[in-house]
């Protein structure tokens, strides 16, 4: 509900269950801050800072599940590209907010300082697998973008506009493999 976005940081911890080498079920926990607005530059003069925690379940499918990557260097490079989505709940706690506009005297935007709302996390990314001498991926470097569509309008503390709240995240992470080795219908590394 503000025009100006501000970058902030969050911490993500997830547990992935690999149904196959390229289909993942993910339980995710996040904690961080969402910020936005500017009391001088924004048209309505709104600004906020919100701490949040979220819990989500996502399903992720990588291109390697859908394509034959055995005879093509390009397809082999693209096999770790993924898309995914799921459902989650986000808890927000507004720490700083300017509900009265400095640009338009008397203009007030209502809202709640604390909220819990469902959200849809849509994600796209690339997972670089690093293999050990047994051709098993010991760890993975994950680079992605996640767009979180909140099913409510209180994440930022403002109840305004015709649309629900949403926010995006660029992520870089490292995943470590634990558990047993299973077979797969295709050779994984090429």
GIGIFEN-V656256 format. One record per residue. N is the residue number from 1. RES is the residue in three letters. PHI is phi in degrees with one decimal (NA if undefined). PSI is psi as a letter, one per 40 degrees, with the letter a starting at -180 (none if undefined). Layout:
n: <N/N>
res: <RES/RES>
phi: <PHI/PHI>
psi: <PSI/PSI>
//
This chain:
n: <1/2/3/4/5/6/7/8/9/10/11/12/13/14/15/16/17/18/19/20/21/22/23/24/25/26/27/28/29/30/31/32/33/34/35/36/37/38/39/40/41/42/43/44/45/46/47/48/49/50/51/52/53/54/55/56/57/58/59/60/61/62/63/64/65/66/67/68/69/70/71/72/73/74/75/76/77/78/79/80/81/82/83/84/85/86/87/88/89/90/91/92/93/94/95/96/97/98/99/100/101/102/103/104/105/106/107/108/109/110/111/112/113/114/115/116/117/118/119/120/121/122/123/124/125/126/127/128/129/130/131/132/133/134/135/136/137/138/139/140/141/142/143/144/145/146/147/148/149/150/151/152/153/154/155/156/157/158/159/160/161/162/163/164/165/166/167/168/169/170/171/172/173/174/175/176/177/178/179/180/181/182/183/184/185/186/187/188/189/190>
res: <UNK/UNK/UNK/UNK/UNK/UNK/UNK/UNK/UNK/UNK/UNK/UNK/UNK/UNK/UNK/UNK/UNK/UNK/UNK/UNK/UNK/UNK/UNK/UNK/UNK/UNK/UNK/UNK/UNK/UNK/UNK/UNK/UNK/UNK/UNK/UNK/UNK/UNK/UNK/UNK/UNK/UNK/UNK/UNK/UNK/UNK/UNK/UNK/UNK/UNK/UNK/UNK/UNK/UNK/UNK/UNK/UNK/UNK/UNK/UNK/UNK/UNK/UNK/UNK/UNK/UNK/UNK/UNK/UNK/UNK/UNK/UNK/UNK/UNK/UNK/UNK/UNK/UNK/UNK/UNK/UNK/UNK/UNK/UNK/UNK/UNK/UNK/UNK/UNK/UNK/UNK/UNK/UNK/UNK/UNK/UNK/UNK/UNK/UNK/UNK/UNK/UNK/UNK/UNK/UNK/UNK/UNK/UNK/UNK/UNK/UNK/UNK/UNK/UNK/UNK/UNK/UNK/UNK/UNK/UNK/UNK/UNK/UNK/UNK/UNK/UNK/UNK/UNK/UNK/UNK/UNK/UNK/UNK/UNK/UNK/UNK/UNK/UNK/UNK/UNK/UNK/UNK/UNK/UNK/UNK/UNK/UNK/UNK/UNK/UNK/UNK/UNK/UNK/UNK/UNK/UNK/UNK/UNK/UNK/UNK/UNK/UNK/UNK/UNK/UNK/UNK/UNK/UNK/UNK/UNK/UNK/UNK/UNK/UNK/UNK/UNK/UNK/UNK/UNK/UNK/UNK/UNK/UNK/UNK/UNK/UNK/UNK/UNK/UNK/UNK>
phi: <NA/-124.7/-84.8/-91.8/-98.1/-128.7/-70.9/-147.3/-117.1/-143.5/-115.0/-124.0/-128.0/-137.8/-118.8/-106.9/-108.8/-94.6/-64.9/-141.0/-65.3/-130.2/-123.6/-124.3/-107.5/-126.5/-102.2/-131.4/-120.7/-131.8/-142.0/178.1/-135.7/-118.5/-135.0/-175.6/88.2/-155.6/-66.4/-105.2/-83.6/-72.3/-55.3/-98.1/72.4/-88.0/-152.9/-156.9/-144.2/-128.9/-85.9/-141.3/-132.5/-144.7/-129.6/-146.4/-121.3/-129.2/-115.1/-128.8/-122.8/-99.2/-59.5/-60.1/-73.3/-106.5/-117.4/-91.5/-107.1/-75.7/-115.4/-138.2/-65.2/-66.2/-63.1/-63.5/-69.8/-85.3/-62.0/-96.6/-73.7/-136.6/-133.4/-167.3/-161.5/-176.6/-144.4/-156.1/-127.3/-123.3/-110.7/-118.4/-139.2/-67.9/-99.5/-138.6/-155.6/-121.6/-81.9/-95.9/-76.3/-83.9/-83.0/-121.9/-54.6/88.5/-78.8/-126.4/-114.8/-75.4/166.6/-108.1/-84.1/-132.6/-153.8/-130.1/-143.6/-75.9/-148.3/-111.0/-90.2/-107.0/-133.8/-135.6/-175.8/-137.8/-116.4/-86.4/-89.8/-110.4/-93.4/-91.6/-69.0/-96.9/60.7/-110.6/-73.3/-72.1/-147.1/-134.8/-105.0/-112.6/-122.6/-155.3/-128.7/-124.2/-106.2/-109.6/-97.2/-84.5/-88.0/-176.4/-128.0/-124.8/-60.7/-91.4/87.5/-112.0/-105.5/-151.7/82.6/-95.2/-117.1/-74.3/-75.4/-156.4/-152.2/-115.7/-139.5/-96.8/-128.1/-133.8/-146.7/-124.3/-119.0/-111.3/-88.9/-133.5/102.1/-81.2/-98.9/-125.6/-88.9/-139.5/-68.7/-123.2/-69.5/-80.7/-88.1/-130.6>
psi: <e/i/d/h/i/h/i/i/i/i/h/h/h/i/h/h/h/h/d/a/e/e/h/h/h/h/h/h/h/i/h/a/h/h/i/i/i/h/e/d/d/i/d/e/f/i/i/i/h/h/i/i/i/i/h/i/h/i/h/h/h/i/d/d/d/d/i/h/e/d/e/h/d/d/d/d/d/e/d/e/h/i/i/i/i/a/i/i/h/h/h/i/h/h/d/h/i/g/d/h/h/e/d/g/h/e/h/h/h/i/i/i/d/i/i/h/i/i/i/h/h/h/i/i/a/h/h/h/h/h/i/a/e/e/f/h/h/d/i/i/h/h/h/i/h/h/h/h/h/h/f/i/f/e/d/e/e/h/g/i/i/e/i/i/i/i/i/i/h/h/i/h/i/h/h/h/h/i/a/i/h/i/i/i/e/i/h/d/i/none>
//
